[in-house]
Amino acid sequence: MSDEPTTVVVQRYLNELAGVSGETPAEPIVRQLLGESVSRLQMLCTTLLMRRYPRLTHPPTNLQPDELLSSVVERMLKAMRSVRPTNVRQFFALANQHMRWELNDLARRLDRQASAQLVRDSMVAAPPASSSSQLSQNATRILEVIESLPAEEREAFDMVRIQGMSQLDAAAVLGVSPKTVQRRVNRALLFLSERLGDLQSQPTA
């Protein structure tokens, strides 16, 4: 690993990758890029797995951050044959996306296994339709509003409020100051409050 800041090294490889054309192989550069950013990728894998998908760390999956990292690196090698991030933020956003896809795939697989077991044991019980529908509607609306956030605010909000990263860690990933992360999160919260304020006044079941 270089003694230079990760963001500087990553940007250097991204610049080199942008200049690749024709028959020049890009994979060696991508492998070097992933190697130089591996510590930060591992931090993102660990945070996302432990904070948002802890059930995957238990039997029968027993997923560990290193295993997730290995799968994400493989995904990134394939993705970057056609997708070329031009800056550090885009690179880590792409990595984060593939982490989520990998974890969601594993979670869906686990859910299918659990559902199959329930069917075999004849223990399926449907939740009340009204409460299920209401939760689904609210959850869908919240997700839609989060997705409508401006890109910078959405990234900061996702890392700090959804993944549970510290503002310092999020700042390192995004290549900005912690104060900038804080401002973006605050703007995101204001945006969400303006568009979802009516949900706060709904009575709880």
Phi and psi in degrees as GROMACS dihedral restraints (atoms count N, CA, C in turn):
[ dihedral_restraints ]
;  ai    aj    ak    al  type     phi  dphi    fc
    3     4     5     6     1   -79.0    20    10
    4     5     6     7     1   157.5    20    10
    6     7     8     9     1   -80.1    20    10
    7     8     9    10     1   -10.5    20    10
    9    10    11    12     1   -74.1    20    10
   10    11    12    13     1   156.2    20    10
   12    13    14    15     1   -56.7    20    10
   13    14    15    16     1   144.1    20    10
   15    16    17    18     1   -57.1    20    10
   16    17    18    19     1   -40.9    20    10
   18    19    20    21     1   -60.5    20    10
   19    20    21    22     1   -37.8    20    10
   21    22    23    24     1   -66.9    20    10
   22    23    24    25     1   -45.0    20    10
   24    25    26    27     1   -66.0    20    10
   25    26    27    28     1   -44.7    20    10
   27    28    29    30     1   -60.1    20    10
   28    29    30    31     1   -44.6    20    10
   30    31    32    33     1   -62.8    20    10
   31    32    33    34     1   -35.7    20    10
   33    34    35    36     1   -62.5    20    10
   34    35    36    37     1   -44.7    20    10
   36    37    38    39     1   -68.4    20    10
   37    38    39    40     1   -35.7    20    10
   39    40    41    42     1   -64.4    20    10
   40    41    42    43     1   -38.9    20    10
   42    43    44    45     1   -64.2    20    10
   43    44    45    46     1   -41.0    20    10
   45    46    47    48     1   -65.3    20    10
   46    47    48    49     1   -39.7    20    10
   48    49    50    51     1   -65.8    20    10
   49    50    51    52     1   -35.3    20    10
   51    52    53    54     1   -65.2    20    10
   52    53    54    55     1   -24.7    20    10
   54    55    56    57     1   -88.1    20    10
   55    56    57    58     1    -2.3    20    10
   57    58    59    60     1   -78.2    20    10
   58    59    60    61     1   132.3    20    10
   60    61    62    63     1  -153.1    20    10
   61    62    63    64     1   168.7    20    10
   63    64    65    66     1    64.7    20    10
   64    65    66    67     1  -132.2    20    10
   66    67    68    69     1   -89.2    20    10
   67    68    69    70     1    -2.5    20    10
   69    70    71    72     1   -65.3    20    10
   70    71    72    73     1   123.6    20    10
   72    73    74    75     1   -70.7    20    10
   73    74    75    76     1   133.6    20    10
   75    76    77    78     1   -93.6    20    10
   76    77    78    79     1   -21.9    20    10
   78    79    80    81     1   -59.5    20    10
   79    80    81    82     1   -40.0    20    10
   81    82    83    84     1   -58.1    20    10
   82    83    84    85     1   -38.3    20    10
   84    85    86    87     1   -68.6    20    10
   85    86    87    88     1   -41.4    20    10
   87    88    89    90     1   -62.8    20    10
   88    89    90    91     1   -40.4    20    10
   90    91    92    93     1   -64.4    20    10
   91    92    93    94     1   -40.3    20    10
   93    94    95    96     1   -65.6    20    10
   94    95    96    97     1   -40.4    20    10
   96    97    98    99     1   -60.0    20    10
   97    98    99   100     1   -47.4    20    10
   99   100   101   102     1   -66.7    20    10
  100   101   102   103     1   -35.7    20    10
  102   103   104   105     1   -64.9    20    10
  103   104   105   106     1   -39.4    20    10
  105   106   107   108     1   -73.8    20    10
  106   107   108   109     1   -23.8    20    10
  108   109   110   111     1  -103.3    20    10
  109   110   111   112     1     8.3    20    10
  111   112   113   114     1   -62.0    20    10
  112   113   114   115     1   -36.8    20    10
  114   115   116   117     1   -65.7    20    10
  115   116   117   118     1   -38.7    20    10
  117   118   119   120     1   -73.8    20    10
  118   119   120   121     1   -36.7    20    10
  120   121   122   123     1   -63.0    20    10
  121   122   123   124     1   -39.2    20    10
  123   124   125   126     1   -65.3    20    10
  124   125   126   127     1   -39.0    20    10
  126   127   128   129     1   -61.9    20    10
  127   128   129   130     1   -42.4    20    10
  129   130   131   132     1   -65.9    20    10
  130   131   132   133     1   -42.1    20    10
  132   133   134   135     1   -60.6    20    10
  133   134   135   136     1   -46.4    20    10
  135   136   137   138     1   -63.1    20    10
  136   137   138   139     1   -45.4    20    10
  138   139   140   141     1   -63.3    20    10
  139   140   141   142     1   -48.1    20    10
  141   142   143   144     1   -65.9    20    10
  142   143   144   145     1   -41.9    20    10
  144   145   146   147     1   -65.7    20    10
  145   146   147   148     1   -49.4    20    10
  147   148   149   150     1   -72.9    20    10
  148   149   150   151     1   -34.1    20    10
  150   151   152   153     1   -85.6    20    10
  151   152   153   154     1   -39.5    20    10
  153   154   155   156     1  -108.7    20    10
  154   155   156   157     1   -23.4    20    10
  156   157   158   159     1  -131.4    20    10
  157   158   159   160     1    47.0    20    10
  159   160   161   162     1   -61.7    20    10
  160   161   162   163     1   -28.2    20    10
  162   163   164   165     1   -63.0    20    10
  163   164   165   166     1   -23.7    20    10
  165   166   167   168     1   -73.8    20    10
  166   167   168   169     1   -13.6    20    10
  168   169   170   171     1   -84.9    20    10
  169   170   171   172     1    -7.3    20    10
  171   172   173   174     1  -102.0    20    10
  172   173   174   175     1   165.4    20    10
  174   175   176   177     1   -57.9    20    10
  175   176   177   178     1   146.8    20    10
  177   178   179   180     1   -88.9    20    10
  178   179   180   181     1    -5.2    20    10
  180   181   182   183     1   -77.0    20    10
  181   182   183   184     1   -48.1    20    10
  183   184   185   186     1    53.6    20    10
  184   185   186   187     1    39.7    20    10
  186   187   188   189     1   -71.2    20    10
  187   188   189   190     1   135.3    20    10
  189   190   191   192     1  -113.2    20    10
  190   191   192   193     1   153.0    20    10
  192   193   194   195     1   -53.8    20    10
  193   194   195   196     1   -38.9    20    10
  195   196   197   198     1   -63.9    20    10
  196   197   198   199     1   -35.9    20    10
  198   199   200   201     1   -68.7    20    10
  199   200   201   202     1   -41.3    20    10
  201   202   203   204     1   -62.5    20    10
  202   203   204   205     1   -43.8    20    10
  204   205   206   207     1   -58.6    20    10
  205   206   207   208     1   -43.9    20    10
  207   208   209   210     1   -60.0    20    10
  208   209   210   211     1   -43.3    20    10
  210   211   212   213     1   -66.7    20    10
  211   212   213   214     1   -38.8    20    10
  213   214   215   216     1   -67.9    20    10
  214   215   216   217     1   -40.1    20    10
  216   217   218   219     1   -60.7    20    10
  217   218   219   220     1   -42.5    20    10
  219   220   221   222     1   -62.6    20    10
  220   221   222   223     1   -42.2    20    10
  222   223   224   225     1   -62.7    20    10
  223   224   225   226     1   -42.5    20    10
  225   226   227   228     1   -66.1    20    10
  226   227   228   229     1   -38.1    20    10
  228   229   230   231     1   -59.1    20    10
  229   230   231   232     1   -41.0    20    10
  231   232   233   234     1   -72.9    20    10
  232   233   234   235     1   -43.8    20    10
  234   235   236   237     1   -63.9    20    10
  235   236   237   238     1   -38.2    20    10
  237   238   239   240     1   -81.5    20    10
  238   239   240   241     1     6.6    20    10
  240   241   242   243     1   -71.7    20    10
  241   242   243   244     1   -26.6    20    10
  243   244   245   246     1  -123.2    20    10
  244   245   246   247     1   -25.5    20    10
  246   247   248   249     1  -101.6    20    10
  247   248   249   250     1   126.0    20    10
  249   250   251   252     1  -122.8    20    10
  250   251   252   253     1    92.6    20    10
  252   253   254   255     1   -58.6    20    10
  253   254   255   256     1   143.6    20    10
  255   256   257   258     1  -102.6    20    10
  256   257   258   259     1   -13.1    20    10
  258   259   260   261     1  -143.3    20    10
  259   260   261   262     1   171.8    20    10
  261   262   263   264     1   -61.7    20    10
  262   263   264   265     1   -40.9    20    10
  264   265   266   267     1   -62.0    20    10
  265   266   267   268     1   -45.0    20    10
  267   268   269   270     1   -64.1    20    10
  268   269   270   271     1   -38.1    20    10
  270   271   272   273     1   -62.7    20    10
  271   272   273   274     1   -49.2    20    10
  273   274   275   276     1   -72.9    20    10
  274   275   276   277     1   -27.0    20    10
  276   277   278   279     1   -66.2    20    10
  277   278   279   280     1   -40.0    20    10
  279   280   281   282     1   -64.1    20    10
  280   281   282   283     1   -43.7    20    10
  282   283   284   285     1   -62.3    20    10
  283   284   285   286     1   -43.0    20    10
  285   286   287   288     1   -61.8    20    10
  286   287   288   289     1   -39.9    20    10
  288   289   290   291     1   -61.4    20    10
  289   290   291   292     1   -43.1    20    10
  291   292   293   294     1   -72.1    20    10
  292   293   294   295     1   -29.6    20    10
  294   295   296   297     1   -62.4    20    10
  295   296   297   298     1   -45.0    20    10
  297   298   299   300     1   -64.9    20    10
  298   299   300   301     1   -42.4    20    10
  300   301   302   303     1   -61.9    20    10
  301   302   303   304     1   -43.1    20    10
  303   304   305   306     1   -63.5    20    10
  304   305   306   307     1   -45.7    20    10
  306   307   308   309     1   -67.2    20    10
  307   308   309   310     1   -39.1    20    10
  309   310   311   312     1   -65.8    20    10
  310   311   312   313     1   -38.7    20    10
  312   313   314   315     1   -60.7    20    10
  313   314   315   316     1   -45.3    20    10
  315   316   317   318     1   -65.8    20    10
  316   317   318   319     1   -40.3    20    10
  318   319   320   321     1   -64.9    20    10
  319   320   321   322     1   -42.0    20    10
  321   322   323   324     1   -63.9    20    10
  322   323   324   325     1   -39.6    20    10
  324   325   326   327     1   -63.2    20    10
  325   326   327   328     1   -42.1    20    10
  327   328   329   330     1   -65.2    20    10
  328   329   330   331     1   -40.0    20    10
  330   331   332   333     1   -65.2    20    10
  331   332   333   334     1   -38.9    20    10
  333   334   335   336     1   -64.2    20    10
  334   335   336   337     1   -40.1    20    10
  336   337   338   339     1   -63.9    20    10
  337   338   339   340     1   -42.4    20    10
  339   340   341   342     1   -65.5    20    10
  340   341   342   343     1   -40.4    20    10
  342   343   344   345     1   -65.0    20    10
  343   344   345   346     1   -41.0    20    10
  345   346   347   348     1   -62.4    20    10
  346   347   348   349     1   -38.7    20    10
  348   349   350   351     1   -66.1    20    10
  349   350   351   352     1   -40.2    20    10
  351   352   353   354     1   -63.6    20    10
  352   353   354   355     1   -40.3    20    10
  354   355   356   357     1   -63.4    20    10
  355   356   357   358     1   -44.4    20    10
  357   358   359   360     1   -61.3    20    10
  358   359   360   361     1   -35.9    20    10
  360   361   362   363     1   -89.7    20    10
  361   362   363   364     1     0.7    20    10
  363   364   365   366     1    55.1    20    10
  364   365   366   367     1    47.1    20    10
  366   367   368   369     1  -121.9    20    10
  367   368   369   370     1    25.0    20    10
  369   370   371   372     1   -75.7    20    10
  370   371   372   373     1   129.8    20    10
  372   373   374   375     1  -134.5    20    10
  373   374   375   376     1   118.0    20    10
  375   376   377   378     1   -79.5    20    10
  376   377   378   379     1   137.8    20    10
  378   379   380   381     1   -71.7    20    10
  379   380   381   382     1   160.6    20    10
  381   382   383   384     1   -54.8    20    10
  382   383   384   385     1   134.7    20    10
  384   385   386   387     1   -63.1    20    10
  385   386   387   388     1   -38.5    20    10
  387   388   389   390     1   -66.1    20    10
  388   389   390   391     1   -48.8    20    10
  390   391   392   393     1   -68.4    20    10
  391   392   393   394     1   -37.5    20    10
  393   394   395   396     1   -62.7    20    10
  394   395   396   397     1   -43.6    20    10
  396   397   398   399     1   -65.1    20    10
  397   398   399   400     1   -42.7    20    10
  399   400   401   402     1   -64.1    20    10
  400   401   402   403     1   -43.8    20    10
  402   403   404   405     1   -61.5    20    10
  403   404   405   406     1   -42.7    20    10
  405   406   407   408     1   -62.6    20    10
  406   407   408   409     1   -43.8    20    10
  408   409   410   411     1   -63.0    20    10
  409   410   411   412     1   -46.8    20    10
  411   412   413   414     1   -65.1    20    10
  412   413   414   415     1   -43.8    20    10
  414   415   416   417     1   -62.7    20    10
  415   416   417   418     1   -42.7    20    10
  417   418   419   420     1   -62.5    20    10
  418   419   420   421     1   -42.7    20    10
  420   421   422   423     1   -63.4    20    10
  421   422   423   424     1   -43.9    20    10
  423   424   425   426     1   -60.7    20    10
  424   425   426   427     1   -45.2    20    10
  426   427   428   429     1   -62.3    20    10
  427   428   429   430     1   -39.2    20    10
  429   430   431   432     1   -64.8    20    10
  430   431   432   433     1   -40.0    20    10
  432   433   434   435     1   -68.5    20    10
  433   434   435   436     1   -40.3    20    10
  435   436   437   438     1   -60.7    20    10
  436   437   438   439     1   -42.6    20    10
  438   439   440   441     1   -65.7    20    10
  439   440   441   442     1   -24.3    20    10
  441   442   443   444     1   -84.5    20    10
  442   443   444   445     1    -4.1    20    10
  444   445   446   447     1   -60.6    20    10
  445   446   447   448     1   149.4    20    10
  447   448   449   450     1   -56.9    20    10
  448   449   450   451     1   150.2    20    10
  450   451   452   453     1   -52.6    20    10
  451   452   453   454     1   -47.3    20    10
  453   454   455   456     1   -65.4    20    10
  454   455   456   457     1   -43.0    20    10
  456   457   458   459     1   -67.7    20    10
  457   458   459   460     1   -38.2    20    10
  459   460   461   462     1   -65.3    20    10
  460   461   462   463     1   -41.8    20    10
  462   463   464   465     1   -61.9    20    10
  463   464   465   466     1   -47.9    20    10
  465   466   467   468     1   -65.5    20    10
  466   467   468   469     1   -43.6    20    10
  468   469   470   471     1   -62.3    20    10
  469   470   471   472     1   -43.5    20    10
  471   472   473   474     1   -60.5    20    10
  472   473   474   475     1   -46.0    20    10
  474   475   476   477     1   -69.0    20    10
  475   476   477   478     1   -44.4    20    10
  477   478   479   480     1   -84.3    20    10
  478   479   480   481     1   -47.8    20    10
  480   481   482   483     1   -93.7    20    10
  481   482   483   484     1   -23.7    20    10
  483   484   485   486     1  -100.3    20    10
  484   485   486   487     1   -50.0    20    10
  486   487   488   489     1   -79.8    20    10
  487   488   489   490     1   -20.3    20    10
  489   490   491   492     1    83.0    20    10
  490   491   492   493     1    19.2    20    10
  492   493   494   495     1   -73.2    20    10
  493   494   495   496     1   154.2    20    10
  495   496   497   498     1   -74.2    20    10
  496   497   498   499     1   158.3    20    10
  498   499   500   501     1   -63.2    20    10
  499   500   501   502     1   -31.3    20    10
  501   502   503   504     1   -66.3    20    10
  502   503   504   505     1   -45.2    20    10
  504   505   506   507     1   -66.9    20    10
  505   506   507   508     1   -41.8    20    10
  507   508   509   510     1   -62.7    20    10
  508   509   510   511     1   -38.6    20    10
  510   511   512   513     1   -63.1    20    10
  511   512   513   514     1   -38.6    20    10
  513   514   515   516     1   -64.8    20    10
  514   515   516   517     1   -40.3    20    10
  516   517   518   519     1   -68.2    20    10
  517   518   519   520     1   -42.7    20    10
  519   520   521   522     1   -82.5    20    10
  520   521   522   523     1   -13.2    20    10
  522   523   524   525     1    73.2    20    10
  523   524   525   526     1    32.5    20    10
  525   526   527   528     1  -130.0    20    10
  526   527   528   529     1   178.7    20    10
  528   529   530   531     1   -82.6    20    10
  529   530   531   532     1   155.3    20    10
  531   532   533   534     1   -56.9    20    10
  532   533   534   535     1   -34.3    20    10
  534   535   536   537     1   -63.2    20    10
  535   536   537   538     1   -38.5    20    10
  537   538   539   540     1   -65.1    20    10
  538   539   540   541     1   -41.5    20    10
  540   541   542   543     1   -60.2    20    10
  541   542   543   544     1   -44.8    20    10
  543   544   545   546     1   -60.3    20    10
  544   545   546   547     1   -43.0    20    10
  546   547   548   549     1   -63.7    20    10
  547   548   549   550     1   -40.7    20    10
  549   550   551   552     1   -66.8    20    10
  550   551   552   553     1   -40.2    20    10
  552   553   554   555     1   -64.7    20    10
  553   554   555   556     1   -42.3    20    10
  555   556   557   558     1   -63.2    20    10
  556   557   558   559     1   -40.1    20    10
  558   559   560   561     1   -65.5    20    10
  559   560   561   562     1   -38.0    20    10
  561   562   563   564     1   -64.5    20    10
  562   563   564   565     1   -43.3    20    10
  564   565   566   567     1   -63.3    20    10
  565   566   567   568     1   -39.4    20    10
  567   568   569   570     1   -64.1    20    10
  568   569   570   571     1   -43.9    20    10
  570   571   572   573     1   -59.2    20    10
  571   572   573   574     1   -46.7    20    10
  573   574   575   576     1   -67.2    20    10
  574   575   576   577     1   -39.2    20    10
  576   577   578   579     1   -62.9    20    10
  577   578   579   580     1   -39.5    20    10
  579   580   581   582     1   -66.4    20    10
  580   581   582   583     1   -34.8    20    10
  582   583   584   585     1   -97.0    20    10
  583   584   585   586     1   -15.4    20    10
  585   586   587   588     1  -123.7    20    10
  586   587   588   589     1    13.6    20    10
  588   589   590   591     1   -58.5    20    10
  589   590   591   592     1   -30.7    20    10
  591   592   593   594     1   -67.6    20    10
  592   593   594   595     1   -25.3    20    10
  594   595   596   597     1   -66.9    20    10
  595   596   597   598     1   -30.4    20    10
  597   598   599   600     1   -68.1    20    10
  598   599   600   601     1   -22.7    20    10
  600   601   602   603     1   -94.1    20    10
  601   602   603   604     1    -3.6    20    10
  603   604   605   606     1   -71.7    20    10
  604   605   606   607     1   139.5    20    10
  606   607   608   609     1   -68.6    20    10
  607   608   609   610     1   143.5    20    10
  609   610   611   612     1   -83.8    20    10
  610   611   612   613     1   148.6    20    10
